[in-house]
Amino acid sequence: MVGQLSPESPKSVRNEVRWLRVAFPHPGKRDTKSPSKDCSWWRNGTTRTIGQLLDDIDHAHVPPQNGAEIQLFRVFPVGLTTRMIVITAASGALGSLVVERLPANLVRPAVRHPRHPGQVRADYDDPASMREAFSGAERLLLISSPELDPARRLRHHLGALQAAQNAGVKSVVYTSFLGADTNPTSLTEAHHATEQAIIESGLPHTILRNPLYSEPFLPPRTASEVLSGTDGRGLNTAFRTDLAQAAATVLLEDGHLGRAYDLTGPLWTFPQLAAALGLPYREQTPPGPMGWLHTLARSGEFERQTGDLENLLGRRPIPIIPHAVE
């Protein structure tokens, strides 16, 4: 027996996603080929090995306790993962992470330039390619266009929505931005209009309002000081890995249609980050688009906190400060 799973009856997990707690007495020494009777309910009574279990589920590491390595495994029961899911912008930084978190036989990665087996062509500037790529899909993850011009970005989104309707897609999940429901300007202009278009389309949908990504705010490892123009105000950024897992959860589970989630990561500040890294902190607004974001942060634009991301993940989102120090 490789690990000890906490008691979970098949009946209690059949219609919802649960976390299983697994203890490996000897960290790093797992016999993933050994069968586990505790996993026998997983696939219609078929015994699963720990290795097979790892292939089918998402897992999150928890620090060792009493010398034993503890891991939490998120299980997607049979019956929740039987629809074909199309992911737009699937070769991008966020889309590729979502694809990794979905069962390979249920995901169709849609990209502008297919380069790998299984990928299909879907160009935001070519509605016919999107219609073909979306054909037969039960669910569509519409990852917002990377286009910076709001008018052009909105055209991309409206074209994708029309293609989804023409292709008979049953529901849409859209990656929006925090505040897009109430603020139609600045960062959220195209997102606000897209959300309204999705509602007016009549398509069953889920809105994921993402925060800023954490990754661009991490200082380089060679940094000798930490600079920002935020005046010490907080940021609610989140890592793409967490946002991708939230998207995968919504795509795989039932019960999310008609809902909008305002996703936020743990609040942090640049002075806190500098202190954690042991580096001096200095107020200096960076040039370019990042400087604009720092100015918005200085006004408190990114301090909102909700529990939506934590609820979708089933755990606390990854905080930026310990991650930066590792």
Summary of the structure (lengths in Angstrom):
residues: 326
radius of gyration: 21.3
end to end distance: 32.5
largest distance: 60.7
contacts: 1002
relative contact order: 0.10
helix: 35%
strand: 22%
